[in-house]
Amino acid sequence: MTVIEGIDALAAWLEGEVCSGIKLKVPSNARQTDGYEYKLAHPKVHKMYAPPAKLAHQGARQLCPGILLCLADGRDAPRKSGRDLKFRLLLSVWNPGRHAEDSGEPGAGERFQATADGWEDAWNLMDLLLAKLYNAEQIGGVLRVKAEDGFDYGPYKEDGAIIDFYPFYFATLEFSCAMSLAPPSKYCIENYL
């Protein structure tokens, strides 16, 4: 199995198992308060590269809500036919506050209230993701979740500091997966000579 197959399998699993189970607000740079055209969408999965600085600026509308899937590290053990992949996920959400539609009754007379509670959306997505990972033995028939190594998560940080990107909120999750690795052909051939 290749590294790309591992990344693709995890991306497909995230889309099917995690993102399909939650809808979050779609960003608007034009109107965020009472004039916001209320829209919810399933998070999108993006593979490997999208610099975090751009998430909070121009590209945010296309990347949020979303999960940026990055391969943080890999380690091959050819003599054991094993490969370990460490993944880092960056969860991104947008929520400037409470809109009338959040109550479930549009036109109920509520006006927009700016809050810094959008972090709850990021952690709702994180809780869903963690619950799915805890129960996942295999991902796409390619990866085995290494639950024994644990799951490391927290708010997004730059140089150790939590950055305020209001109305965007970010969280990170790191975990490892194992996948099979074909032994080097040299050793396979030598067994038959």
C-alpha positions in Angstrom: 0.0 0.0 0.0 1.2 3.5 -0.7 1.2 6.6 1.4 -1.2 8.3 -1.0 -3.6 5.3 -0.7 -3.5 5.9 3.1 -4.2 9.6 2.8 -7.0 9.0 0.3 -8.6 6.3 2.5 -8.6 8.5 5.5 -10.1 11.4 3.5 -12.9 9.2 2.1 -13.6 7.9 5.7 -13.7 11.4 7.1 -16.2 12.5 4.4 -18.4 9.5 4.8 -18.3 8.8 8.5 -17.7 12.2 10.1 -18.5 15.1 7.8 -21.8 13.6 6.7 -23.0 13.6 10.4 -22.8 17.3 11.1 -23.7 20.6 9.4 -22.1 23.9 10.3 -22.4 27.6 9.2 -20.9 28.6 5.9 -18.8 31.8 6.1 -19.8 35.1 4.6 -17.5 38.0 4.4 -20.2 40.3 3.1 -22.8 39.9 5.9 -22.4 38.2 9.3 -25.1 39.7 11.4 -28.8 40.2 10.7 -28.3 40.2 7.0 -26.4 36.9 6.9 -27.9 34.5 4.4 -28.2 31.5 6.8 -26.5 28.5 5.3 -25.4 25.2 6.8 -23.1 22.7 5.1 -21.2 19.5 5.8 -17.5 20.1 6.4 -15.3 19.5 3.4 -12.1 17.5 3.6 -8.9 19.0 2.2 -5.8 16.9 1.7 -2.3 17.9 2.7 -1.9 21.7 2.1 -3.7 24.9 2.9 -1.6 27.2 5.0 -3.4 28.1 8.3 -2.8 31.8 7.7 -4.9 31.7 4.6 -7.8 29.9 6.3 -8.6 33.0 8.2 -8.4 35.2 5.2 -9.4 35.0 1.5 -9.6 31.2 1.2 -11.7 30.7 4.2 -15.0 30.6 2.4 -13.9 27.5 0.4 -12.1 25.8 3.3 -14.6 26.3 6.1 -16.3 24.4 7.6 -13.7 21.8 6.9 -11.0 19.4 7.9 -7.5 19.8 6.6 -5.9 16.3 6.5 -2.1 16.4 6.7 0.5 13.6 7.0 2.7 14.7 9.9 5.1 11.8 9.9 5.6 8.4 8.5 7.8 5.4 9.5 8.4 2.3 7.6 9.7 -1.0 9.0 10.4 -3.0 5.9 11.6 -6.1 7.7 8.3 -6.2 9.6 6.2 -5.3 6.5 4.7 -2.4 8.5 4.2 1.3 8.0 3.0 3.8 10.6 1.5 7.1 9.5 0.9 10.0 11.9 -1.9 12.3 10.8 -2.6 15.8 11.9 -6.1 17.2 11.3 -7.0 20.9 11.4 -10.7 21.5 12.0 -12.0 24.8 10.9 -15.4 26.4 11.6 -17.0 29.9 11.3 -19.6 31.3 13.7 -19.8 35.0 14.6 -22.7 34.6 17.0 -26.3 33.6 17.4 -28.5 34.1 14.4 -32.3 33.9 14.5 -32.2 30.7 12.6 -30.1 29.1 15.3 -33.2 28.9 17.5 -34.9 26.6 14.9 -37.6 29.2 14.3 -36.7 31.7 11.6 -38.5 35.0 12.0 -39.1 34.4 15.7 -38.1 38.1 16.3 -34.6 37.3 17.5 -31.9 39.6 16.3 -28.3 38.6 15.8 -26.2 38.5 18.9 -22.4 38.5 18.5 -20.7 35.9 20.8 -17.4 34.2 21.0 -19.2 30.8 21.4 -18.2 29.6 18.0 -15.5 27.5 19.6 -18.3 25.1 20.6 -18.9 24.3 16.9 -15.2 23.3 16.6 -15.4 21.1 19.7 -18.7 19.5 18.6 -16.9 18.5 15.4 -14.0 17.3 17.4 -16.2 15.2 19.7 -17.9 13.6 16.7 -14.5 12.8 15.1 -13.1 11.3 18.3 -16.2 9.2 18.9 -15.9 7.8 15.3 -12.1 7.2 15.7 -12.6 5.4 19.0 -14.9 2.9 17.3 -13.0 2.5 14.0 -10.8 -0.5 13.8 -10.1 -0.2 10.1 -10.4 2.8 7.7 -11.0 2.0 4.1 -9.6 -1.5 4.4 -6.2 0.2 4.3 -5.5 1.7 7.7 -5.7 0.4 11.2 -6.3 3.1 13.8 -3.6 2.8 16.5 -5.9 3.7 19.4 -3.2 2.2 21.7 -1.0 5.3 20.8 -3.8 7.7 21.9 -5.2 10.8 20.4 -3.6 14.2 20.9 -5.9 17.3 20.4 -6.3 20.9 21.4 -7.0 24.4 20.1 -4.9 25.6 17.1 -1.7 27.3 18.3 1.1 29.3 16.7 4.4 29.4 18.6 2.6 27.9 21.6 -0.1 30.6 21.8 -3.8 30.2 21.0 -4.6 32.8 18.3 -8.0 34.6 18.1 -9.2 34.4 14.5 -12.8 35.4 15.4 -15.2 34.5 13.8 -13.1 31.5 12.7 -12.3 28.7 15.2 -9.7 26.0 14.8 -8.7 22.8 16.6 -6.1 20.1 15.9 -6.0 16.4 16.3 -3.1 14.0 15.9 -3.3 10.2 15.8 -1.5 7.3 14.2 -2.5 4.6 11.8 -0.8 1.4 10.7 -0.8 -0.1 7.3 0.8 -3.1 5.6 3.9 -2.7 3.6 5.1 -5.1 1.0 8.5 -6.5 1.9 11.4 -5.4 -0.3 11.3 -7.5 -3.5 15.0 -8.5 -2.9 14.1 -10.4 0.2 11.0 -12.0 -1.4 13.1 -13.3 -4.3 15.9 -14.6 -2.1 13.4 -16.8 -0.3 12.7 -18.7 -3.5 16.3 -19.0 -4.8 
